[in-house]
């Protein structure tokens, strides 16, 4: 996985001889430069933060965004604890924010479901 200047995350397959990268898919994750990216293999998540002041979580199976969080300053660094499902995000203001991803993703899915229900009734 490679985070790009334009906010896109690109997924590649490395050949067995390590001489070729084959593009697999792209995730439109952010509106600014990606500053940190983590592939949480056991969870099937791609976690990223960016200069657009946001954190994003994507599902590797569906490529859908499954969570997010907005900050007041650029996100500069990130670390993920796979056992507790906590992500620690540092920003340009010097703050460190800890997010519990399971709860964050459940809330995001609930909001998405409510929006779908609302529009299906129109």
Secondary structure, DSSP 8 states (H G I E B T S, - for coil): -EE-TTSEEEEEEE-TTS--EEEEEEEE--SS-EEEEEEETTTTEEEEEETTSEEEEEETTT--EEEEEE-SS-EEEEEEETTTTEEEEEETTS-EEEEEHHHHHHHHHHHHHHHHHHHHT-
